[in-house]
Amino acid sequence: MIDTFLNTHELHLGITTRCNLECPLCARTTEKNRWFGSGNIDINFETYKKFLDDLKINEILFCGNWGDPIFYPDFFQLLTYIKSRNIKIRIHTNGTGHNNKWWEKLSNILSLEDELYFSIDGIESNFTIYRKNASWHKIIKHISTIVNTSSRPLLFWKYIIFKYNENTIVEAHDIAKNLKMDYFMLQCPWIPDDQPEWMPSFSPLEFVTNNKLKKIHRIDDDAIYLKFN
């Protein structure tokens, strides 16, 4: 069992419990008795390095269940170490934190083999219904900053379909294209049984089929990826 784990192709690392948003369905928001208490936890960089040193993996995913990875204090140090091992990096973030200089530095550490997902569930007028406390202006600025750097990762607009944002998918898709992002990702939501008001009336594949959107890059169990170029 240990040998199987050590030879896993992909590893998902949870590196921090820090986040600046209060998304209604996120465990960080809904859990009253968090295992980490009312404060925040960041695992020490050296602990991660020691853990990763002997692992033979090709990809590392940063998509926090309890926090946004961009708020990990030693994020750049960790990413630089991972890149020195020639490991592909995938990052999911709400994209609101930090300033343009920070995002420029992030972009220059990464390369086109890496992937950066901005979770934006809607357009300016409605996306904060779920991404509470997020800033549209900052997110757009940060995406533009990355697009204009000399070295950058592949950029994904990650759009979770909820009932409230069903009618703004095409508009968001066009915004992502105009920003010169690389992919538009439509994802199914996870909805608790006691909150059916969030449930959309169609799946990502149904939407793409009904709207005759082209350039399908990949179809997963719960998501569909559209490629712009």
ChimeraX attribute file (.defattr): number of C-alpha atoms within 10 A of each C-alpha:
attribute: neighborCount
match mode: 1-to-1
recipient: residues
	/A:1	5
	/A:2	6
	/A:3	7
	/A:4	8
	/A:5	13
	/A:6	14
	/A:7	14
	/A:8	13
	/A:9	13
	/A:10	16
	/A:11	18
	/A:12	12
	/A:13	14
	/A:14	18
	/A:15	27
	/A:16	22
	/A:17	20
	/A:18	20
	/A:19	20
	/A:20	15
	/A:21	21
	/A:22	17
	/A:23	17
	/A:24	13
	/A:25	17
	/A:26	16
	/A:27	14
	/A:28	19
	/A:29	13
	/A:30	12
	/A:31	10
	/A:32	10
	/A:33	9
	/A:34	13
	/A:35	7
	/A:36	10
	/A:37	9
	/A:38	9
	/A:39	8
	/A:40	12
	/A:41	15
	/A:42	15
	/A:43	14
	/A:44	13
	/A:45	16
	/A:46	11
	/A:47	9
	/A:48	13
	/A:49	13
	/A:50	10
	/A:51	10
	/A:52	16
	/A:53	11
	/A:54	10
	/A:55	14
	/A:56	15
	/A:57	18
	/A:58	15
	/A:59	17
	/A:60	19
	/A:61	17
	/A:62	19
	/A:63	19
	/A:64	20
	/A:65	15
	/A:66	20
	/A:67	24
	/A:68	24
	/A:69	24
	/A:70	27
	/A:71	18
	/A:72	21
	/A:73	16
	/A:74	15
	/A:75	16
	/A:76	15
	/A:77	11
	/A:78	17
	/A:79	17
	/A:80	14
	/A:81	15
	/A:82	18
	/A:83	15
	/A:84	9
	/A:85	14
	/A:86	12
	/A:87	18
	/A:88	19
	/A:89	22
	/A:90	19
	/A:91	20
	/A:92	20
	/A:93	21
	/A:94	21
	/A:95	23
	/A:96	22
	/A:97	20
	/A:98	12
	/A:99	13
	/A:100	17
	/A:101	12
	/A:102	14
	/A:103	21
	/A:104	21
	/A:105	16
	/A:106	21
	/A:107	23
	/A:108	14
	/A:109	17
	/A:110	21
	/A:111	17
	/A:112	13
	/A:113	12
	/A:114	20
	/A:115	19
	/A:116	24
	/A:117	22
	/A:118	22
	/A:119	20
	/A:120	24
	/A:121	27
	/A:122	27
	/A:123	18
	/A:124	13
	/A:125	10
	/A:126	14
	/A:127	20
	/A:128	19
	/A:129	15
	/A:130	22
	/A:131	21
	/A:132	13
	/A:133	13
	/A:134	21
	/A:135	17
	/A:136	17
	/A:137	10
	/A:138	16
	/A:139	20
	/A:140	17
	/A:141	17
	/A:142	22
	/A:143	23
	/A:144	17
	/A:145	19
	/A:146	24
	/A:147	20
	/A:148	12
	/A:149	15
	/A:150	10
	/A:151	16
	/A:152	23
	/A:153	24
	/A:154	19
	/A:155	23
	/A:156	24
	/A:157	26
	/A:158	25
	/A:159	26
	/A:160	22
	/A:161	27
	/A:162	23
	/A:163	14
	/A:164	17
	/A:165	21
	/A:166	17
	/A:167	12
	/A:168	16
	/A:169	19
	/A:170	16
	/A:171	12
	/A:172	20
	/A:173	22
	/A:174	13
	/A:175	15
	/A:176	21
	/A:177	17
	/A:178	10
	/A:179	14
	/A:180	16
	/A:181	21
	/A:182	18
	/A:183	23
	/A:184	26
	/A:185	23
	/A:186	25
	/A:187	21
	/A:188	19
	/A:189	18
	/A:190	14
	/A:191	14
	/A:192	11
	/A:193	8
	/A:194	6
	/A:195	9
	/A:196	10
	/A:197	12
	/A:198	17
	/A:199	18
	/A:200	18
	/A:201	11
	/A:202	13
	/A:203	18
	/A:204	20
	/A:205	20
	/A:206	11
	/A:207	18
	/A:208	17
	/A:209	11
	/A:210	8
	/A:211	10
	/A:212	9
	/A:213	11
	/A:214	11
	/A:215	12
	/A:216	16
	/A:217	13
	/A:218	11
	/A:219	14
	/A:220	9
	/A:221	8
	/A:222	13
	/A:223	19
	/A:224	20
	/A:225	22
	/A:226	21
	/A:227	16
	/A:228	18
	/A:229	9
